[in-house]
Amino acid sequence: MKYRYYRTTVLTLLLLLPTATPVATPGCIACAATGNCTLAYQNRSGIACDPLASGEACCCPRSQICASTRDHCHCRRKEPKQPSPSAYLIEMWVGIIAAVLITACLLPRLLIKCITWHQAAQARRCRTAELQTPGVAMTNGIAVRADNDRAYASLPVATKCATQP
């Protein structure tokens, strides 16, 4: 039973502690009076807020903003700045232009590579057809027999090979 009472007391004390409530220190009073805010908040740099109704000075750290009411001094974290819509649009357009330029540079190279690869593959097929068929020569891209100058019937008609000068 003692343990439960102790735990409840500790939790209550922790909840009652002022977590981020600013306190008027001599540095805060000097900041409000003179504008020298190097020791305004807990002997660190800060900003002076509007004085409370009681006349007490209120200060917050530089990383926060004043959120005090008439009777209580409170500080709140600054909201992160959102980029303006125009900055977002500029970044978007820069990305689009970069993508278009990269595509414009790479696409022609890819097409040339494909065409070159296709031509090389076709030349390999023609050389293979010439080497594998005895008595057949390639004339103007058409396989013909050497003895009677007619098309060789067993070769596919679609086999066209470029003539080399």
C-alpha positions in Angstrom: 0.0 0.0 0.0 2.9 2.4 0.8 4.3 1.9 -2.7 1.0 2.9 -4.4 0.8 6.0 -2.3 4.4 6.9 -3.1 3.8 6.3 -6.9 0.7 8.5 -6.9 2.5 11.3 -5.1 5.4 11.3 -7.5 3.1 11.3 -10.5 1.1 14.2 -9.1 4.3 16.2 -8.4 5.5 15.6 -11.9 2.2 16.8 -13.4 2.2 19.9 -11.2 5.8 20.9 -12.1 5.8 23.9 -14.6 7.3 22.3 -17.6 7.7 25.2 -20.0 6.3 28.1 -18.1 8.8 31.0 -18.3 9.8 32.7 -15.1 10.7 36.4 -14.8 14.5 36.4 -14.1 16.7 39.5 -13.6 17.8 39.0 -17.2 14.2 39.0 -18.4 13.4 42.1 -16.5 16.5 43.8 -18.0 15.5 42.6 -21.4 12.0 44.1 -21.1 13.4 47.4 -19.7 16.6 47.9 -21.9 16.3 45.6 -24.9 19.5 43.7 -24.0 18.2 40.1 -24.2 21.4 38.1 -23.9 20.3 36.6 -20.6 16.6 37.0 -20.9 15.4 33.3 -20.6 17.1 31.2 -17.9 20.3 33.1 -18.3 20.4 32.4 -22.0 19.5 34.5 -25.1 15.8 35.1 -25.4 13.0 37.6 -26.4 10.8 39.8 -24.3 7.0 39.3 -24.5 4.3 41.7 -23.6 4.2 42.3 -19.8 1.5 40.5 -17.8 -1.4 42.3 -16.2 0.4 42.1 -12.9 3.3 44.1 -14.5 5.7 41.1 -14.3 8.0 40.7 -17.3 7.7 37.7 -19.5 10.5 36.2 -21.7 10.9 33.2 -24.0 13.9 31.6 -25.7 14.7 32.7 -29.2 13.7 29.4 -30.6 10.1 29.9 -29.4 7.4 32.5 -29.7 5.4 34.3 -27.0 2.0 32.7 -26.4 1.2 34.5 -23.1 -2.2 35.5 -22.0 -3.1 38.5 -19.8 -2.4 36.5 -16.6 0.0 33.7 -17.6 3.4 33.7 -19.4 3.7 30.9 -21.9 6.1 30.1 -24.8 5.3 28.0 -27.9 7.5 26.4 -30.4 7.7 28.2 -33.8 5.9 26.5 -36.6 8.3 25.4 -39.4 8.2 27.7 -42.4 6.3 26.2 -45.3 7.9 26.9 -48.7 5.9 29.3 -50.8 3.9 27.9 -53.7 6.1 29.7 -56.2 9.2 28.0 -54.8 7.5 24.7 -55.1 6.5 25.4 -58.7 10.1 26.5 -59.6 11.4 23.2 -58.2 8.8 21.2 -60.1 9.6 22.9 -63.4 13.4 22.5 -62.9 12.7 18.8 -62.3 10.6 18.5 -65.4 13.1 20.3 -67.6 15.9 18.2 -66.3 14.0 15.0 -67.0 13.2 16.2 -70.6 16.8 17.1 -71.3 18.1 13.8 -70.0 15.5 11.9 -72.1 16.4 14.0 -75.1 20.1 13.2 -74.7 19.6 9.5 -74.0 16.8 8.6 -76.4 18.8 9.2 -79.7 21.8 7.3 -78.3 19.5 4.4 -77.5 17.9 4.4 -80.9 21.3 4.5 -82.6 22.4 1.6 -80.4 19.3 -0.4 -81.3 19.7 0.2 -85.0 23.4 -0.7 -85.0 22.6 -3.9 -83.0 19.9 -4.8 -85.4 22.1 -4.3 -88.5 24.9 -6.3 -86.9 22.5 -9.2 -86.0 21.2 -9.2 -89.6 24.8 -9.3 -91.0 25.6 -12.2 -88.7 22.5 -14.1 -90.0 23.5 -13.5 -93.6 27.1 -14.7 -93.0 25.7 -17.8 -91.1 23.3 -18.6 -94.0 26.2 -18.3 -96.6 28.5 -20.5 -94.5 26.0 -23.3 -93.7 24.6 -23.8 -97.3 27.1 -25.4 -99.7 27.0 -24.2 -103.3 24.9 -21.1 -102.5 26.1 -17.6 -102.9 24.5 -14.3 -101.9 23.8 -12.1 -104.9 22.1 -8.7 -104.3 20.9 -10.0 -100.9 19.2 -13.1 -102.4 20.5 -16.6 -102.0 21.1 -18.2 -105.4 22.7 -21.5 -106.5 26.0 -21.3 -108.2 25.1 -23.8 -111.0 21.8 -22.5 -112.5 21.4 -19.0 -111.0 18.0 -19.6 -109.5 16.7 -18.9 -106.0 17.6 -21.7 -103.6 14.2 -23.1 -102.5 15.1 -24.2 -99.0 16.3 -20.8 -97.8 13.6 -18.4 -96.5 12.5 -15.7 -98.9 12.6 -13.1 -96.1 16.4 -13.5 -95.8 17.7 -10.2 -97.3 21.3 -9.3 -96.7 22.8 -6.0 -97.5 25.4 -6.1 -100.2 28.8 -5.1 -99.1 30.9 -3.0 -101.6 
